[in-house]
Amino acid sequence: MLFGDTLAEIDADTGYRGPTACKAAQITYRQLDYWARTGLVEPSVRGAKGSGSQRLYSFRDILVLKVVKRLLDSGVSLQQIRQAIAHLKERGVEDLAQITLMSDGASVYECTSADEVIDLVQGGQGVFGIAVGRVWREVEGTLAQLPSERAEDAAAAERDELAARRAAKRASNA
């Protein structure tokens, strides 16, 4: 079903570390890091703050990562994907689940009704579609099996393992 899916509410206070986001979106850590540094998909729960800090990605961030991956796998250029993602960022989570992205390999189109899909297909050019609601369910299923962190735990996470080791080493050398 392309349109009209009802999806569960997401917890905005839950975040996922980079390796977990990579597993859920099926991308490499190098891609994740590059996309964060270039602003394509930035972590919305917590960004990186210097050496050793951990980014935390929201469910929505991971959903967008997976959509980007699918578009790349289908031959859409990163420039076209950046334009499509900028448009999606304006829409918000509730609307995301109700759209289908279509592409002819050169451009990305947003379709919010079956009529728009038919118009694109009748144009005579081959297109493929990504039902974001279906990707939502895939990400939801994958993340249910992976570790997450609560946003209120962010202060404790600031002192990650590397920082704790450095502090312990400084204390032992003093």
ABEGO torsion letter per residue (X at the ends): XABGBBBBBBBAABBBBAAAAAAAAGBBAAAAAAAAAAGABBBAABBBBEBGBBBBBBAAAAAAAAAAAAAAAAGBBAAAAAAAAAAAAAAEAAAAAABBBBBAGABBBBBABAAAAAAAAAAGBBBBBBBAAAAAAAAAAAAAABBBBBAAAAAAAABBAAAAAAAAAAAAAX
